[in-house]
Amino acid sequence: MESTEQERAVSISELPPLPNYRNADVCNVVPAAFLHLAKTRGSLFGRSVDEVEERVHTINPGFTPDLESWFPKEASIASQLVLVVLDGLGFRQLARFSNDMPNFAAFSQIDITSVAPTTTATALTSISTGATPSTHGMLGYRMGLGNDQVLNALSWSVKGNTARKAPDPESLQPVMPFLNFRPKVVTKAQYQETGFTKAHLRATNIFDYRLPSSMVDHVGELLRQGEAFVYAYYEGIDTVAHEYGLRACYLEELREVDYLLGRLMDSLPKGALLLVTSDHGQVEVPDNPIELDARILECTRMLSGEGRFRWLHLKPGTLGKVLDMARELYGRDAWVMSKDELIEGGYYGSHFKTRIEETRLGDVALISKTNVAFLDPLDTGPYRLVCRHGSLTEDELLVPLLSYIA
């Protein structure tokens, strides 16, 4: 006999870790940085301290985050601030390889949490906007749009049973990045005109680069011109981990990044603070993704999400049946949770503004807790992914926040 909703909820013996949205989380790094800079400088981007404070405390409906107790103490005396986001560098991976990165030793270090899911599209949007996923609505790498469409947020393209253009980035993600203060942003030239960049970095002043050495030069020049805040993004660590895993190539990439950070440290004017964080960590997945059981696929209209946070979009009337089957089949390797359980549990932040955002999620999520992924035949790339992310294990959820003041 089919179990009740209450029995199914009780059957979850453990829950995945929850992002620390009210405190030390990536969504609070930019608001905290702006608040500290405004207080040190007396104003920021031509706005008073009171106006900056009001903006940073009203981004997410329903709660006011703590922006001070966990934030690096050096920020309270910094006159300029650079925030570098190193895509794919988890706190645990940094700790594992730190002996090979001498410049990292000069930084103060704490761990903070990423967001749900721990994927670039969602986390970078939370970093740039200061908003939780439920506020900005960028809810994954591959999101549902209506009944039969899936948006790939990084390529900004749509797959589905009927032809449809990708949505307008500003409509899909309405929160203005950087509280609409429009700071200087240094990022790769190839990303500048993408839909995802228009969704999470629009209206900023972008200085593009093609090689990492140019990134260092751009940041240094902007600081010498007196910019109070500069944001820079580098994706190399994530790219290498996906293709080669956490092995020799990964270590060589970390050494290159360590050198780049050393050059950035050397370029800082006196009193400038360099902050380094990331969007997510990594997990090696040695085997091919798990093919979903035919009985579950019979109940499924489409799949979305990522391999380690796979969403099942179900046919009407099948939710209880699929929850029971999925927990029996995959409960050892995954947290199997319904959409309502994730939303009510606060995994996306405060409650969703409308039901429209909720339709971007599936009905049942398979959230990997061991080193496995779940297959979607439409979610493929040019090579097999050795490292993956998306789930809420500590290897993926914990990211560093590093600080160094000149």
C-alpha positions as CSV (number, residue, x, y, z in Angstrom):
1,M,0.0,0.0,0.0
2,E,1.3,3.5,-0.9
3,S,2.6,5.4,2.2
4,T,1.2,8.7,3.2
5,E,3.0,12.1,2.8
6,Q,3.7,12.2,6.5
7,E,5.2,8.7,6.5
8,R,7.4,9.5,3.5
9,A,8.7,12.6,5.2
10,V,9.6,10.6,8.3
11,S,11.3,8.0,6.2
12,I,14.1,10.5,5.3
13,S,16.7,9.4,7.9
14,E,18.8,12.5,7.3
15,L,18.6,15.7,5.4
16,P,21.3,17.4,3.3
17,P,23.2,20.3,4.8
18,L,21.4,23.7,4.6
19,P,23.1,26.7,3.1
20,N,23.8,29.4,5.7
21,Y,21.8,32.1,3.9
22,R,21.4,34.3,7.0
23,N,25.1,34.4,7.8
24,A,28.3,33.2,6.2
25,D,27.1,32.4,2.7
26,V,28.2,33.5,-0.8
27,C,25.0,35.5,-1.2
28,N,26.1,37.8,1.6
29,V,29.7,38.5,0.5
30,V,29.0,41.4,-1.8
31,P,26.4,43.1,0.6
32,A,28.9,42.7,3.5
33,A,31.7,44.1,1.3
34,F,29.6,47.1,0.3
35,L,28.5,47.8,3.9
36,H,32.1,47.7,5.2
37,L,33.5,49.9,2.4
38,A,30.7,52.4,2.9
39,K,31.4,52.7,6.6
40,T,35.2,53.0,6.0
41,R,35.0,55.5,3.2
42,G,32.0,57.5,4.5
43,S,30.0,56.7,1.3
44,L,30.1,54.3,-1.6
45,F,29.3,54.8,-5.3
46,G,28.1,58.3,-4.4
47,R,25.6,56.9,-1.8
48,S,25.5,57.6,1.9
49,V,26.2,54.9,4.5
50,D,22.5,54.8,5.4
51,E,21.4,54.3,1.9
52,V,23.9,51.5,1.3
53,E,22.9,49.9,4.6
54,E,19.2,50.0,3.7
55,R,19.9,48.4,0.3
56,V,22.1,45.5,1.6
57,H,19.6,44.6,4.3
58,T,16.5,44.5,2.0
59,I,17.7,42.3,-0.8
60,N,15.9,39.1,0.3
61,P,12.3,39.3,1.5
62,G,11.6,37.8,4.8
63,F,15.0,38.0,6.6
64,T,17.8,40.4,7.4
65,P,21.2,38.6,7.3
66,D,24.1,39.1,9.6
67,L,26.8,40.8,7.5
68,E,29.4,41.5,10.1
69,S,30.1,38.8,12.7
70,W,31.7,36.4,10.3
71,F,33.2,38.8,7.7
72,P,37.0,39.3,7.6
73,K,38.0,41.9,10.2
74,E,40.3,43.5,7.7
75,A,37.3,44.8,5.8
76,S,36.6,47.3,8.5
77,I,39.8,49.3,7.6
78,A,40.0,48.6,3.9
79,S,39.7,51.6,1.6
80,Q,39.4,49.6,-1.6
81,L,38.3,46.0,-2.2
82,V,38.8,43.4,-4.9
83,L,36.6,40.3,-4.9
84,V,37.9,37.5,-7.0
85,V,35.7,34.5,-7.7
86,L,37.6,31.3,-8.6
87,D,35.1,29.0,-10.1
88,G,35.1,25.5,-8.7
89,L,37.5,25.8,-5.7
90,G,35.9,24.2,-2.7
91,F,37.2,24.7,0.8
92,R,38.0,21.1,1.2
93,Q,40.0,21.0,-2.0
94,L,41.9,24.1,-1.0
95,A,42.8,22.5,2.3
96,R,43.9,19.3,0.6
97,F,46.3,21.0,-1.8
98,S,47.3,24.1,0.2
99,N,50.9,23.0,0.7
100,D,51.4,23.5,-3.1
101,M,50.1,27.1,-3.0
102,P,52.4,29.3,-1.0
103,N,50.6,32.6,-1.8
104,F,47.4,31.2,-0.3
105,A,49.2,30.9,3.1
106,A,49.3,34.8,3.3
107,F,45.5,34.9,3.4
108,S,43.2,34.7,6.4
109,Q,40.8,31.8,5.7
110,I,37.3,30.8,6.7
111,D,34.8,28.5,5.1
112,I,31.3,29.7,4.0
113,T,28.5,28.0,2.2
114,S,27.4,28.1,-1.4
115,V,23.8,27.8,-2.4
116,A,21.3,25.1,-3.6
117,P,22.1,23.7,-6.0
118,T,25.9,24.1,-5.9
119,T,26.2,25.0,-9.5
120,T,27.7,28.0,-11.3
121,A,24.6,29.5,-12.8
122,T,22.8,29.7,-9.4
123,A,25.9,30.5,-7.2
124,L,27.4,33.2,-9.4
125,T,24.0,34.9,-9.6
126,S,23.7,34.8,-5.8
127,I,27.2,36.3,-5.5
128,S,26.6,39.1,-7.9
129,T,23.1,40.0,-6.7
130,G,23.4,39.3,-3.0
131,A,20.1,37.3,-3.4
132,T,19.2,33.8,-2.4
133,P,18.1,31.5,-5.3
134,S,14.4,31.9,-4.4
135,T,14.8,35.6,-4.7
136,H,16.7,35.8,-8.0
137,G,15.1,32.7,-9.6
138,M,18.2,31.3,-11.3
139,L,17.5,27.8,-9.9
140,G,20.0,25.6,-11.6
141,Y,22.2,24.8,-14.6
142,R,19.2,23.4,-16.4
143,M,15.8,24.8,-15.4
144,G,12.3,23.9,-16.4
145,L,10.3,26.4,-18.4
146,G,6.7,25.5,-18.6
147,N,5.6,21.9,-19.2
148,D,8.1,20.7,-21.8
149,Q,11.1,23.1,-22.0
150,V,14.4,23.1,-20.3
151,L,16.7,26.2,-20.3
152,N,20.5,25.6,-20.2
153,A,21.5,28.7,-18.2
154,L,25.1,28.8,-19.3
155,S,24.6,28.4,-23.0
156,W,21.2,30.2,-22.7
157,S,19.5,27.8,-25.0
158,V,16.3,25.8,-24.8
159,K,15.5,22.2,-25.4
160,G,12.1,20.6,-25.5
161,N,9.3,19.1,-27.6
162,T,8.4,22.4,-29.2
163,A,10.5,25.2,-30.6
164,R,10.9,28.2,-28.3
165,K,13.3,31.0,-28.0
166,A,15.3,31.4,-24.8
167,P,13.7,33.9,-22.5
168,D,14.9,37.4,-22.0
169,P,17.6,37.3,-19.3
170,E,16.3,40.4,-17.5
171,S,12.8,38.9,-17.2
172,L,14.0,35.5,-16.0
173,Q,16.4,37.0,-13.5
174,P,15.0,40.4,-12.4
175,V,17.3,41.3,-9.5
176,M,19.9,43.9,-10.4
177,P,23.5,42.8,-9.8
178,F,25.6,44.6,-7.2
179,L,22.5,46.4,-5.8
180,N,22.5,48.4,-9.1
181,F,25.6,50.3,-8.1
182,R,27.3,49.3,-11.4
183,P,30.9,48.6,-10.3
184,K,33.8,47.5,-12.6
185,V,33.8,43.8,-13.5
186,V,36.7,41.9,-15.0
187,T,35.7,38.7,-16.8
188,K,36.6,36.7,-19.9
189,A,35.8,38.2,-23.2
190,Q,34.0,35.1,-24.5
191,Y,31.3,35.5,-21.8
192,Q,30.5,39.1,-22.3
193,E,27.6,38.8,-24.7
194,T,26.0,35.6,-23.3
195,G,22.5,35.4,-22.0
196,F,23.8,34.3,-18.6
197,T,26.2,37.3,-18.3
198,K,23.2,39.6,-19.2
199,A,21.2,37.8,-16.4
200,H,23.8,38.1,-13.6
201,L,26.2,40.9,-14.6
202,R,24.0,43.3,-16.6
203,A,24.5,47.0,-16.4
204,T,28.0,46.7,-14.9
205,N,31.1,48.1,-16.5
206,I,32.8,45.1,-17.9
207,F,36.6,45.0,-18.7
208,D,37.1,41.8,-20.6
209,Y,40.3,39.6,-20.8
210,R,41.4,36.7,-22.9
211,L,44.4,35.5,-20.9
212,P,44.7,35.5,-17.1
213,S,47.7,37.9,-17.2
214,S,45.3,40.5,-18.6
215,M,42.9,39.9,-15.7
216,V,45.7,40.9,-13.3
217,D,46.6,44.0,-15.3
218,H,43.0,45.2,-15.5
219,V,42.4,44.8,-11.8
220,G,45.6,46.6,-10.9
221,E,44.9,49.5,-13.3
222,L,41.4,49.9,-11.9
223,L,42.7,50.1,-8.4
224,R,45.3,52.6,-9.4
225,Q,42.5,54.7,-10.9
226,G,40.9,54.7,-7.4
227,E,38.0,52.3,-7.9
228,A,36.5,51.4,-4.5
229,F,35.3,47.9,-5.6
230,V,36.4,45.6,-8.4
231,Y,34.9,42.2,-9.2
232,A,36.9,39.6,-11.1
233,Y,36.0,36.1,-12.3
234,Y,38.3,33.2,-13.3
235,E,37.0,29.8,-14.4
236,G,40.1,27.7,-15.0
237,I,40.0,25.5,-11.8
238,D,36.5,24.4,-12.6
239,T,37.3,23.6,-16.2
240,V,40.3,21.5,-15.3
241,A,38.5,19.6,-12.6
242,H,35.7,18.7,-14.8
243,E,37.9,17.2,-17.5
244,Y,40.8,15.8,-15.5
245,G,39.6,15.3,-11.9
246,L,41.5,16.3,-8.7
247,R,44.8,15.0,-10.0
248,A,48.0,16.2,-11.6
249,C,46.4,18.7,-14.0
250,Y,44.3,20.1,-11.2
251,L,47.4,20.6,-9.0
252,E,49.2,22.4,-11.9
253,E,46.2,24.7,-12.4
254,L,46.1,25.5,-8.7
255,R,49.8,26.4,-8.9
256,E,49.0,28.8,-11.8
257,V,46.2,30.4,-9.8
258,D,48.5,30.7,-6.8
259,Y,50.9,32.6,-9.0
260,L,48.1,34.9,-10.3
261,L,47.0,35.7,-6.8
262,G,50.6,36.5,-5.9
263,R,50.6,39.0,-8.8
264,L,47.3,40.5,-7.6
265,M,48.6,40.8,-4.1
266,D,51.7,42.7,-5.4
267,S,49.4,45.1,-7.4
268,L,47.3,46.2,-4.4
269,P,47.7,49.8,-3.2
270,K,48.2,50.3,0.5
271,G,45.0,49.7,2.4
272,A,43.3,47.6,-0.4
273,L,41.7,44.3,0.5
274,L,41.8,41.2,-1.7
275,L,38.9,38.8,-1.1
276,V,38.8,35.4,-2.8
277,T,35.8,33.1,-2.8
278,S,34.2,30.5,-5.1
279,D,30.8,29.3,-6.3
280,H,31.1,25.6,-5.3
281,G,33.5,22.7,-4.7
282,Q,34.0,19.5,-6.6
283,V,33.5,15.7,-6.2
284,E,35.1,13.1,-8.3
285,V,32.5,10.7,-9.9
286,P,34.5,7.7,-11.1
287,D,31.6,5.8,-12.7
288,N,29.2,6.7,-15.5
289,P,26.0,8.4,-14.4
290,I,23.3,6.1,-13.1
291,E,20.6,5.4,-15.6
292,L,17.2,5.9,-14.0
293,D,14.9,2.9,-13.6
294,A,12.4,2.4,-16.4
295,R,9.5,2.5,-13.9
296,I,10.5,5.9,-12.8
297,L,11.0,7.2,-16.3
298,E,7.5,5.9,-17.2
299,C,6.2,8.5,-14.6
300,T,8.4,11.3,-15.8
301,R,7.7,14.0,-18.4
302,M,11.2,15.4,-18.5
303,L,14.4,15.8,-16.5
304,S,16.3,18.9,-15.5
305,G,18.9,20.0,-13.1
306,E,22.4,18.5,-13.0
307,G,23.8,15.1,-12.6
308,R,24.2,15.4,-8.8
309,F,21.0,17.4,-8.3
310,R,18.7,15.7,-10.8
311,W,15.1,16.9,-11.1
312,L,12.3,14.6,-12.1
313,H,9.3,16.4,-13.7
314,L,6.4,14.0,-13.1
315,K,3.2,13.1,-14.8
316,P,0.1,14.0,-12.8
317,G,-0.8,11.7,-9.9
318,T,2.6,10.0,-9.7
319,L,4.4,11.9,-6.9
320,G,3.8,9.5,-4.0
321,K,4.7,6.5,-6.2
322,V,7.9,8.0,-7.5
323,L,9.0,9.2,-4.0
324,D,8.6,5.7,-2.7
325,M,10.4,4.0,-5.6
326,A,13.2,6.5,-5.7
327,R,13.9,6.2,-2.0
328,E,13.9,2.5,-2.2
329,L,16.2,2.4,-5.3
330,Y,18.5,5.3,-4.6
331,G,18.2,6.1,-0.9
332,R,21.7,4.9,-0.2
333,D,23.3,7.2,-2.8
334,A,21.0,10.2,-2.7
335,W,18.7,12.4,-0.6
336,V,15.4,11.9,-2.4
337,M,13.2,15.0,-1.7
338,S,10.1,16.5,-3.1
339,K,10.0,20.1,-4.3
340,D,7.8,21.1,-1.4
341,E,10.2,19.6,1.1
342,L,13.1,21.5,-0.3
343,I,11.2,24.8,-0.5
344,E,9.7,24.5,3.0
345,G,13.1,23.4,4.3
346,G,14.6,26.7,3.2
347,Y,17.1,25.2,0.8
348,Y,16.4,28.1,-1.7
349,G,16.2,30.8,0.9
350,S,13.1,32.7,1.7
351,H,9.8,31.6,0.2
352,F,9.2,32.1,-3.5
353,K,7.5,35.3,-4.7
354,T,5.1,33.5,-7.1
355,R,4.3,30.1,-8.4
356,I,6.1,31.0,-11.6
357,E,9.5,30.5,-10.0
358,E,8.5,27.2,-8.5
359,T,7.7,25.8,-11.9
360,R,11.4,26.0,-12.8
361,L,11.9,23.1,-10.4
362,G,10.9,19.5,-10.9
363,D,8.7,17.5,-8.6
364,V,11.3,15.1,-7.1
365,A,15.0,15.7,-6.7
366,L,17.8,13.1,-6.5
367,I,20.5,14.9,-4.5
368,S,23.7,12.8,-4.5
369,K,25.3,12.1,-1.1
370,T,27.9,9.6,-2.4
371,N,30.2,10.1,-5.5
372,V,27.5,9.3,-8.1
373,A,25.5,11.2,-10.7
374,F,22.2,10.5,-12.3
375,L,21.9,10.4,-16.1
376,D,19.8,12.7,-18.3
377,P,20.5,11.8,-21.9
378,L,19.9,15.4,-23.0
379,D,22.5,16.7,-20.5
380,T,25.7,15.8,-22.3
381,G,28.9,17.6,-23.3
382,P,32.1,17.2,-25.4
383,Y,33.8,14.9,-22.9
384,R,33.0,12.8,-19.8
385,L,33.0,14.8,-16.6
386,V,35.4,13.5,-14.0
387,C,34.5,16.0,-11.3
388,R,31.0,17.2,-10.8
389,H,29.1,19.4,-8.4
390,G,25.5,20.5,-7.7
391,S,24.7,18.5,-4.6
392,L,24.9,19.6,-1.0
393,T,27.7,17.5,0.4
394,E,30.4,19.4,2.3
395,D,32.9,18.9,-0.6
396,E,30.5,20.9,-2.8
397,L,28.8,23.2,-0.4
398,L,31.7,24.6,1.5
399,V,33.8,27.3,-0.2
400,P,36.6,29.5,1.0
401,L,36.5,33.1,1.9
402,L,40.1,34.3,1.9
403,S,41.3,37.8,2.8
404,Y,44.6,39.7,2.4
405,I,45.1,43.4,3.0
406,A,48.0,45.4,1.6
